[in-house]
Amino acid sequence: MCIAVPAEVIEIREGNIGLVDYGDLRQEVRLDLVDAQVGDFVLVHVGFAIQKLSRAEGLETRELFRQVYAAMEE
């Protein structure tokens, strides 16, 4: 099973590289497959942004991931 994780684009760098924020982690990803701007939420899979999300969807999905990880630590 493959999982894509929601992240917010916080910077766009030369070469179509985006710096994204997962909530508590920042990472560079490729933006070649989406037309993303700073402030957009994207789904990231293996270092590529593969789909744009609305801000509401991004925040909701991020919260669901947080809840799952918290439950796994209990």
C-alpha atoms as a printed R data frame, in Angstrom:
   type eleno elety resid chain resno      x      y       z
1  ATOM     1    CA   MET     A     1  0.000  0.000   0.000
2  ATOM     2    CA   CYS     A     2  1.259  3.487  -0.855
3  ATOM     3    CA   ILE     A     3  0.547  6.515   1.274
4  ATOM     4    CA   ALA     A     4  0.726 10.158   0.263
5  ATOM     5    CA   VAL     A     5  1.091 12.667   3.074
6  ATOM     6    CA   PRO     A     6 -0.375 16.196   3.081
7  ATOM     7    CA   ALA     A     7  2.061 19.087   3.349
8  ATOM     8    CA   GLU     A     8  1.946 22.859   2.951
9  ATOM     9    CA   VAL     A     9  4.207 24.499   0.381
10 ATOM    10    CA   ILE     A    10  6.145 27.176   2.263
11 ATOM    11    CA   GLU     A    11  8.760 28.047  -0.349
12 ATOM    12    CA   ILE     A    12  9.371 27.436  -4.031
13 ATOM    13    CA   ARG     A    13 13.016 27.185  -5.029
14 ATOM    14    CA   GLU     A    14 14.827 27.191  -8.342
15 ATOM    15    CA   GLY     A    15 14.434 24.014 -10.370
16 ATOM    16    CA   ASN     A    16 10.791 23.454  -9.414
17 ATOM    17    CA   ILE     A    17 11.723 22.336  -5.910
18 ATOM    18    CA   GLY     A    18  9.322 23.102  -3.106
19 ATOM    19    CA   LEU     A    19 10.047 23.275   0.586
20 ATOM    20    CA   VAL     A    20  7.031 21.758   2.319
21 ATOM    21    CA   ASP     A    21  5.920 21.599   5.932
22 ATOM    22    CA   TYR     A    22  4.265 18.465   7.299
23 ATOM    23    CA   GLY     A    23  3.469 20.099  10.626
24 ATOM    24    CA   ASP     A    24  6.647 19.206  12.490
25 ATOM    25    CA   LEU     A    25  8.984 18.323   9.620
26 ATOM    26    CA   ARG     A    26 10.162 20.243   6.567
27 ATOM    27    CA   GLN     A    27 11.425 18.614   3.385
28 ATOM    28    CA   GLU     A    28 12.272 19.475  -0.196
29 ATOM    29    CA   VAL     A    29  9.994 17.856  -2.790
30 ATOM    30    CA   ARG     A    30  9.587 18.010  -6.563
31 ATOM    31    CA   LEU     A    31  6.691 20.120  -7.844
32 ATOM    32    CA   ASP     A    32  6.834 18.926 -11.469
33 ATOM    33    CA   LEU     A    33  3.451 17.157 -11.374
34 ATOM    34    CA   VAL     A    34  1.321 19.948  -9.874
35 ATOM    35    CA   ASP     A    35  0.856 23.670 -10.322
36 ATOM    36    CA   ALA     A    36  1.420 24.629  -6.683
37 ATOM    37    CA   GLN     A    37  2.031 28.012  -5.107
38 ATOM    38    CA   VAL     A    38  3.263 29.017  -1.654
39 ATOM    39    CA   GLY     A    39  0.455 28.348   0.825
40 ATOM    40    CA   ASP     A    40 -1.068 25.472  -1.155
41 ATOM    41    CA   PHE     A    41 -1.472 22.033   0.382
42 ATOM    42    CA   VAL     A    42 -0.241 19.086  -1.665
43 ATOM    43    CA   LEU     A    43 -0.121 15.326  -1.269
44 ATOM    44    CA   VAL     A    44  3.483 14.115  -1.271
45 ATOM    45    CA   HIS     A    45  4.507 10.613  -2.304
46 ATOM    46    CA   VAL     A    46  8.159  9.495  -2.541
47 ATOM    47    CA   GLY     A    47  9.425 13.071  -2.811
48 ATOM    48    CA   PHE     A    48  6.921 14.293  -5.417
49 ATOM    49    CA   ALA     A    49  3.872 16.486  -4.900
50 ATOM    50    CA   ILE     A    50  1.238 14.479  -6.780
51 ATOM    51    CA   GLN     A    51 -1.987 16.394  -6.118
52 ATOM    52    CA   LYS     A    52 -3.200 19.714  -4.727
53 ATOM    53    CA   LEU     A    53 -5.629 19.779  -1.810
54 ATOM    54    CA   SER     A    54 -7.808 22.514  -0.431
55 ATOM    55    CA   ARG     A    55 -6.499 24.038   2.795
56 ATOM    56    CA   ALA     A    56 -9.399 22.428   4.709
57 ATOM    57    CA   GLU     A    57 -8.621 18.974   3.275
58 ATOM    58    CA   GLY     A    58 -4.930 19.363   4.018
59 ATOM    59    CA   LEU     A    59 -5.463 20.400   7.628
60 ATOM    60    CA   GLU     A    60 -8.105 17.718   8.217
61 ATOM    61    CA   THR     A    61 -5.923 14.958   6.782
62 ATOM    62    CA   ARG     A    62 -2.879 16.201   8.720
63 ATOM    63    CA   GLU     A    63 -4.933 16.011  11.932
64 ATOM    64    CA   LEU     A    64 -6.041 12.448  11.116
65 ATOM    65    CA   PHE     A    65 -2.402 11.412  10.624
66 ATOM    66    CA   ARG     A    66 -1.517 13.048  13.956
67 ATOM    67    CA   GLN     A    67 -4.283 11.092  15.716
68 ATOM    68    CA   VAL     A    68 -3.183  7.796  14.176
69 ATOM    69    CA   TYR     A    69  0.451  8.351  15.190
70 ATOM    70    CA   ALA     A    70 -0.625  9.337  18.714
71 ATOM    71    CA   ALA     A    71 -2.717  6.161  19.041
72 ATOM    72    CA   MET     A    72  0.223  4.047  17.872
73 ATOM    73    CA   GLU     A    73  2.409  5.514  20.625
74 ATOM    74    CA   GLU     A    74 -0.068  4.590  23.391
